[in-house]
Amino acid sequence: MSEETKKTKRKLTGVVVSDKATKTIVVKVERKTMHPKYHKFVTNSKKFHAHDESEKAQIGNTVTIIESRPRSALKRWELLNIVK
């Protein structure tokens, strides 16, 4: 990947919640949004399936994932690095 391509792709940071599948991790990404009526912050979460070629990420790790080409029906992300 070139530097130009990396800048245009989305990056997300989340926690690995599953690593049972081969070369696949499930990352839970949480973001806080303000409720339109009550003006309180609400935590929204979403799970992303990401490709982990070297299978280094484990459950509980904080990781950064980046958009990639579709690798399967669910995998559209790949592991960029392990933060913690």
N, C-alpha and C positions, 0 to 999 in steps of 0.2 A: 504494500500500500504506500502511496506517495503521501507527502505531508499535506498536500492540497486536499486529497480525498479524506484524510483523517479529520480535517477541520470542519468539513461539511456534514459529517455523520454525527448523529446524536450519541451522547455518552450518558449513561446512567450509573448510579452507585446504589448498591443494595446488599442484602444479606443472603447467602446461599441457604436455601431451606431443604434442598434435596440434591443428592449426587448419586443416586442409585443407578441411573441409566448410564450406558457406556458413552463416554465423551460428551455427555450432556449434563448441565446443571440447571436447576431452577432457582432464579434469583427473585426475591421479593423486594420491590422498590416502593418506598413510602414517600409521599409528598403531602405537605400541609396546604390546604386551601381554606380561604375564608368563606363561611356560610353567607349566602347573599342576604338572608333576612335577619339572622340572629347575630351576625358579625363575630362569631366565634371561629377559632381555627379547628378544622376537622382534618383528621389524618386519613388519607386515602391510600390504599395499597393495591399493587398489581403484580402478578407473577409473570416473569419472562423466562422462556427456555433459551439457554445460551450454549453455544458450542465450546467445549473445553478439550482441545486436542491432546494436551499433555496430562489431563486428569489430575491437576494439582490442587484445585479448589476442593474444600471440604465443607461440611455443614457448619454453619456459624461464622464462616469467613466473610469479611466485608470485601466486595469485589467491584470493579468497574467493568461494565460491558459496553460494547459499541455495536452499532448497526452493521449488518453484513448482508450478503446475498442470502436468499432462502435456501436452507440446507435440508429442510424437511417440512412437513405440514405445519409444525409449530415453531421450529427454530429459525429465527431471523436476526439473532444477536450472536456475538462471540465474545469470549473472555478477553479483556484487554490486559488487566493486571489484578493482583491480589493486594488490597490495601492493608488489611490486618489478618 
